[in-house]
């Protein structure tokens, strides 16, 4: 299985959110370590797994863009 690893800045360009918002609000609430992102070598840098994030965002019945929320809900965009 091929995986595309993205930095915070690259992810922000794809999902149209500010990198700071991703780091401070989405990390560990919407985007979970080990599922949506990894810390290579236990460092501070984050690498996001695009395929996992993309699959979680495309959960609407009409394949519209949606964002998973912390308590299991979905925000449709």
N, C-alpha and C positions, 0 to 999 in steps of 0.2 A: 504494500500500500504506500503510494507516494504521498508525502506530506509537504505542504508549503509552510515554511516558518517565516513569520513576519515580525519586524520590530514594532514597537508602539507607534512610531511615526507612519510606517507603511500601513498598519491596520487602520489608523485614523483616516488615511486617504481613502481607503475602501469603504468604510462604514460612515464616513462624514461626521465624526465626532472629534473633538479636540484631544490631542494626546494626554493632556493633563486630566481631562474627564475620564479617559480610559484608565489611567493609573490610579486616580483617587476615588472614583465612584464605582466603576465596573469591576475592577480587579477584586477578587475574593467575595464578590456579592453576585454578580451576573456571570462573570468569567472566572472559572475555578481552576486553581493550580492542578496540574496533572490531567485535566480534561481539555481545557481551552488554551492553556499556556504552560510553559516550562521555564525553569531557571537553569540554564546550562552550567554545569559544574558548581551548582549551589551559589552562584554569583548574584549580583544585583540586577543584571540585564534580564529582560523578559523576552521570550520568543513565543508568539501566539501561533496556534495551529489553525490555519485558515479553513481547512475542510471541516473541522469540527464546529467552528463558529458559524460558518456558512450553513451547515446542515441544521443547526439549532435555530438560526434566524429564519429559515424557510419552513416554518411549521404551520403556516396558514393553509386552509383548504384550497384556496385559489393560487397558491404559490406566491403570494404577495410577501413583501419584505416585512418581517416582524422581529422584534427584539425581545428575548426572554427576560423576564423580571425576576427579582430576588425570591419572591414567594411562590414562584411557579406560574404566574400569569404571563401574558404576552402583550406587548405594545405593538400595535399594527402601524406601519409607517407608509 
